[in-house]
Amino acid sequence: MRKFRYAAALLAAKLSVIALKLTKRNGTNFPGLLAIKICPDFLAHIGKPEKIVGITGTNGKTTVSNLLVDALEAKGISVLNNRLGSNIHFGIATSLLRGANLFGKSRYEMAVLEIDERATPKILPYIKPEYMLVTNLFRDSIKRNAHTEYIAGILNANIPKETKLILNADDLISARLCSENERVYFGITKMDSDRTESINLINDITLCPICSHKLKYEYLRYHHIGKAYCSHCGFKAPEYDYFGSNVDFEKMTIDIGDADERVNYKFISDGIHNIYNMVSCVAVLKELGIGYRESKELLKKVKIVGSRYSKELCGDVFVANQMAKENNALGSSRAFDYVAGQKGDKELVLMMNCLGDEKTWSENTSWLYDCDFEYLNDQSIKRIIVTGPRGKDYHLRLLLAGVPEEKIIWVKSEIDAPDKLEYTKGESIFIFYGTDSIALGERVLAKTKDIARKRRVQ
């Protein structure tokens, strides 16, 4: 009976893939959803590549997954991934299904799978990654992820004992996962911009996990990310196996390596969170047997996905899209910090609207008060357009952050926001949107670019 259910699920799901192609519909989750509805343990039976790398964590997993896939494909390795699907069990089932032949046997050498932390109980019993990278663990959506200890508990309970972990030594929450597993650590050594006390609203680990005394830092980068230690009991962050050093924002370079060898790489992005993404990617490649000099050449051929961040000169101004995950205070704080630190004057459009919530229930707005909107109280930011369902909430939060009211303009419809910008010559315009509002954000971005180009002509 079990084999019959699997065969029926495989056939029905394969036919659904063909139907979706013929009707020109996306349906990234549907084939996997259908397969699991027919055969609940479909993931146990569908063919998988021999080598599997899992990527999870609060922030950065999509970026790192894409970087790894691009680098490995540039090396000529056939890599199965869920870039076009979701990172829950239905999406991964769809990706494995698309990567298998009619008999359910995988056609790929390797898989790099982005895995949602909360989906691990439905994925990892059936898929055993040889390596698992955990980028970091931060406070995320309150209604879904509750607290970092809750998410760490899920990962501790579900990551297979045989999986080798690649962990962020600068994050004491994810660094302490699955103590019995084999592991290596990555991180970034002291930078000139580091401090020793957190200035952010969110700091998810302040006390020593051993003796509960207050943690101190040799250096602190943002939130709780840095080299922590306890002066009372001697507890300290793990030592690095792989690390970035000599970060040079002028030359856009970083040395990445280990105690024996270091190679100078070009940044893929000058945001510190993306520098961590790059270091973690190099660590995974080294674990897969790809040396630093080779990974340097491979990473020259890749870039951050355009939906996450891109910047273009349009007429007399630069126009950029900036992903700022809705309901995620830390992700938006990192984006605000990055943009505020960019050179020159700026105008912003804030539309990190959780449109999925709007259809079914009221969005939980408590994240706005964990998010560092204070970064936007900067002289270089001349105007902020707030729009969409949360527009007036952004307005209030910006006022509480000290942003002068005359800088803030509310407009109800997102698509009308570009009409309220000044397009002052030489400035940069940043459109902030979240994962729910990517399609709408792209429309706003396109309109902004169009207006900017027409103004140059006039």
Stockholm file with secondary structure:
# STOCKHOLM 1.0

chainA/1-458         MRKFRYAAALLAAKLSVIALKLTKRNGTNFPGLLAIKICPDFLAHIGKPEKIVGITGTNGKTTVSNLLVDALEAKGISVLNNRLGSNIHFGIATSLLRGANLFGKSRYEMAVLEIDERATPKILPYIKPEYMLVTNLFRDSIKRNAHTEYIAGILNANIPKETKLILNADDLISARLCSENERVYFGITKMDSDRTESINLINDITLCPICSHKLKYEYLRYHHIGKAYCSHCGFKAPEYDYFGSNVDFEKMTIDIGDADERVNYKFISDGIHNIYNMVSCVAVLKELGIGYRESKELLKKVKIVGSRYSKELCGDVFVANQMAKENNALGSSRAFDYVAGQKGDKELVLMMNCLGDEKTWSENTSWLYDCDFEYLNDQSIKRIIVTGPRGKDYHLRLLLAGVPEEKIIWVKSEIDAPDKLEYTKGESIFIFYGTDSIALGERVLAKTKDIARKRRVQ
#=GR chainA/1-458 SS CHHHHHHHHHHHHHHHHHHHHHTTCCCSSHHHHHHHHHCTTHHHHSCCCSEEEEEESSSSHHHHHHHHHHHHHHTTCCEEECTTSCSSHHHHHHHHHHTBCTTSCBCCSEEEEECCGGGHHHHTTTCCCSEEEECCCCCCCHHHHCCHHHHHHHHHHHSCTTCEEEEETTCTTGGGSCTTSCEEEEEECCCTTCBSSCCSSCCSCCBCTTTCCBCEEEEEEETTEEEEECTTTCCBCCCCSEEEEEEETTTTEEEEECSSCEEEEECSCSSHHHHHHHHHHHHHHHHTTCCHHHHHHHHTTCCCCTTTEEEEEETTEEEEEEECCTTCHHHHHHHHHHHHTSSSCEEEEEECCCHHHHHHSCCCGGGGGTSCGGGGCCTTEEEEEEESTTHHHHHHHHHHTTCCGGGEEEESCGGGGGGGCCCCTTCEEEEEECSTTHHHHHHHHHHHHHHHHHHHHC
#=GC SS_cons         CHHHHHHHHHHHHHHHHHHHHHTTCCCSSHHHHHHHHHCTTHHHHSCCCSEEEEEESSSSHHHHHHHHHHHHHHTTCCEEECTTSCSSHHHHHHHHHHTBCTTSCBCCSEEEEECCGGGHHHHTTTCCCSEEEECCCCCCCHHHHCCHHHHHHHHHHHSCTTCEEEEETTCTTGGGSCTTSCEEEEEECCCTTCBSSCCSSCCSCCBCTTTCCBCEEEEEEETTEEEEECTTTCCBCCCCSEEEEEEETTTTEEEEECSSCEEEEECSCSSHHHHHHHHHHHHHHHHTTCCHHHHHHHHTTCCCCTTTEEEEEETTEEEEEEECCTTCHHHHHHHHHHHHTSSSCEEEEEECCCHHHHHHSCCCGGGGGTSCGGGGCCTTEEEEEEESTTHHHHHHHHHHTTCCGGGEEEESCGGGGGGGCCCCTTCEEEEEECSTTHHHHHHHHHHHHHHHHHHHHC
//
